[in-house]
């Protein structure tokens, strides 16, 4: 079976709508993302492009420990509790600043039509 871009966009939109919060972790705690949480989850809304890629941009985290290393991020269906929907290791600047702020500048989950 081959899914086209319209089908991938429909599926990606449903996934994006389910993911309401992003969590920072001190280490890459995948695949369950049950350990190493730092600070609070941050509400975030992604966008879906015409071929089903989901992008989260400029997600600002505050209240982290000063100079906290960011070892991973995870996606959640709620601000507390909820269900995990995956995560990964950010690239680029992965350290909070001296006052405990860090911004996830961009994260894209890609899909491809066959």
C-alpha positions as a Markdown table, in Angstrom:
| # | Residue | x | y | z |
|---|---|---|---|---|
| 1 | Unk | 0.0 | 0.0 | 0.0 |
| 2 | Unk | 1.2 | 3.5 | -0.7 |
| 3 | Unk | -0.1 | 6.6 | 1.2 |
| 4 | Unk | -0.1 | 9.9 | -0.6 |
| 5 | Unk | 0.7 | 13.3 | 0.8 |
| 6 | Unk | -3.0 | 14.0 | 1.6 |
| 7 | Unk | -3.2 | 10.9 | 3.8 |
| 8 | Unk | 0.1 | 11.7 | 5.5 |
| 9 | Unk | -1.1 | 15.2 | 6.2 |
| 10 | Unk | -4.3 | 13.9 | 7.7 |
| 11 | Unk | -2.4 | 11.5 | 10.0 |
| 12 | Unk | 0.2 | 14.1 | 10.9 |
| 13 | Unk | -2.5 | 16.6 | 11.8 |
| 14 | Unk | -4.1 | 14.1 | 14.2 |
| 15 | Unk | -0.7 | 13.4 | 15.8 |
| 16 | Unk | 0.1 | 17.1 | 16.1 |
| 17 | Unk | -3.2 | 17.8 | 17.7 |
| 18 | Unk | -2.7 | 15.0 | 20.3 |
| 19 | Unk | 0.8 | 16.3 | 21.3 |
| 20 | Unk | 0.1 | 19.4 | 23.5 |
| 21 | Unk | 3.3 | 19.6 | 25.6 |
| 22 | Unk | 7.1 | 19.1 | 25.4 |
| 23 | Unk | 9.3 | 18.1 | 28.2 |
| 24 | Unk | 13.1 | 18.6 | 28.6 |
| 25 | Unk | 15.3 | 15.8 | 29.9 |
| 26 | Unk | 18.8 | 15.8 | 31.4 |
| 27 | Unk | 19.7 | 12.7 | 29.4 |
| 28 | Unk | 18.4 | 10.8 | 26.4 |
| 29 | Unk | 15.7 | 8.9 | 28.3 |
| 30 | Unk | 14.1 | 7.1 | 25.3 |
| 31 | Unk | 12.1 | 5.1 | 24.5 |
| 32 | Unk | 9.6 | 5.7 | 27.4 |
| 33 | Unk | 10.9 | 9.1 | 28.5 |
| 34 | Unk | 10.2 | 8.2 | 32.1 |
| 35 | Unk | 13.4 | 9.5 | 33.7 |
| 36 | Unk | 15.5 | 12.6 | 33.8 |
| 37 | Unk | 12.7 | 15.2 | 33.4 |
| 38 | Unk | 13.9 | 18.7 | 34.1 |
| 39 | Unk | 11.5 | 21.6 | 34.9 |
| 40 | Unk | 7.9 | 21.6 | 33.7 |
| 41 | Unk | 6.3 | 20.6 | 30.4 |
| 42 | Unk | 5.7 | 23.5 | 28.1 |
| 43 | Unk | 2.5 | 23.8 | 26.0 |
| 44 | Unk | 3.3 | 23.8 | 22.3 |
| 45 | Unk | 1.5 | 23.6 | 19.0 |
| 46 | Unk | 3.2 | 22.3 | 16.0 |
| 47 | Unk | 2.5 | 22.9 | 12.3 |
| 48 | Unk | 1.9 | 20.4 | 9.5 |
| 49 | Unk | 3.1 | 21.1 | 6.0 |
| 50 | Unk | 1.6 | 19.8 | 2.7 |
| 51 | Unk | 3.4 | 16.5 | 2.7 |
| 52 | Unk | 2.8 | 15.6 | 6.4 |
| 53 | Unk | 5.9 | 16.8 | 8.2 |
| 54 | Unk | 5.2 | 18.2 | 11.7 |
| 55 | Unk | 7.4 | 21.0 | 13.0 |
| 56 | Unk | 7.6 | 22.6 | 16.4 |
| 57 | Unk | 9.4 | 25.9 | 16.5 |
| 58 | Unk | 10.7 | 28.3 | 19.1 |
| 59 | Unk | 9.5 | 26.4 | 22.2 |
| 60 | Unk | 10.8 | 28.4 | 25.2 |
| 61 | Unk | 11.6 | 26.6 | 28.5 |
| 62 | Unk | 12.2 | 28.6 | 31.6 |
| 63 | Unk | 12.8 | 27.7 | 35.3 |
| 64 | Unk | 15.5 | 25.1 | 34.4 |
| 65 | Unk | 18.6 | 24.8 | 36.6 |
| 66 | Unk | 21.3 | 27.3 | 35.5 |
| 67 | Unk | 23.4 | 25.9 | 32.6 |
| 68 | Unk | 21.4 | 22.6 | 32.6 |
| 69 | Unk | 22.5 | 20.2 | 29.9 |
| 70 | Unk | 19.6 | 19.2 | 27.6 |
| 71 | Unk | 20.0 | 15.5 | 26.8 |
| 72 | Unk | 16.6 | 15.0 | 25.2 |
| 73 | Unk | 13.0 | 16.2 | 24.7 |
| 74 | Unk | 9.8 | 14.3 | 24.8 |
| 75 | Unk | 6.3 | 14.8 | 23.5 |
| 76 | Unk | 3.2 | 14.5 | 25.7 |
| 77 | Unk | -0.6 | 14.6 | 25.6 |
| 78 | Unk | -1.0 | 16.6 | 28.8 |
| 79 | Unk | 0.8 | 19.1 | 31.0 |
| 80 | Unk | 1.1 | 16.3 | 33.7 |
| 81 | Unk | 0.4 | 12.6 | 33.4 |
| 82 | Unk | -0.9 | 11.9 | 30.0 |
| 83 | Unk | 0.7 | 9.7 | 27.4 |
| 84 | Unk | 4.2 | 9.9 | 25.9 |
| 85 | Unk | 4.3 | 10.2 | 22.1 |
| 86 | Unk | 8.1 | 9.9 | 21.6 |
| 87 | Unk | 11.1 | 12.1 | 21.8 |
| 88 | Unk | 14.7 | 12.5 | 20.8 |
| 89 | Unk | 17.9 | 14.3 | 21.2 |
| 90 | Unk | 18.2 | 17.9 | 20.1 |
| 91 | Unk | 21.0 | 19.1 | 18.0 |
| 92 | Unk | 22.8 | 22.4 | 18.2 |
| 93 | Unk | 22.8 | 24.4 | 21.4 |
| 94 | Unk | 21.7 | 22.0 | 24.1 |
| 95 | Unk | 22.4 | 23.9 | 27.3 |
| 96 | Unk | 20.2 | 26.2 | 29.3 |
| 97 | Unk | 21.6 | 29.6 | 29.9 |
| 98 | Unk | 22.8 | 31.0 | 33.3 |
| 99 | Unk | 19.2 | 31.9 | 34.3 |
| 100 | Unk | 17.7 | 28.5 | 33.3 |
| 101 | Unk | 16.2 | 29.4 | 29.9 |
| 102 | Unk | 16.5 | 27.2 | 26.8 |
| 103 | Unk | 14.7 | 27.4 | 23.5 |
| 104 | Unk | 14.0 | 24.5 | 21.2 |
| 105 | Unk | 14.4 | 26.4 | 18.0 |
| 106 | Unk | 13.0 | 23.8 | 15.6 |
| 107 | Unk | 12.1 | 20.1 | 15.6 |
| 108 | Unk | 10.6 | 18.3 | 12.6 |
| 109 | Unk | 9.1 | 14.9 | 12.4 |
| 110 | Unk | 9.1 | 13.9 | 8.7 |
| 111 | Unk | 6.9 | 11.6 | 6.7 |
| 112 | Unk | 7.4 | 10.4 | 3.1 |
| 113 | Unk | 4.9 | 9.3 | 0.5 |
| 114 | Unk | 5.9 | 6.3 | -1.4 |
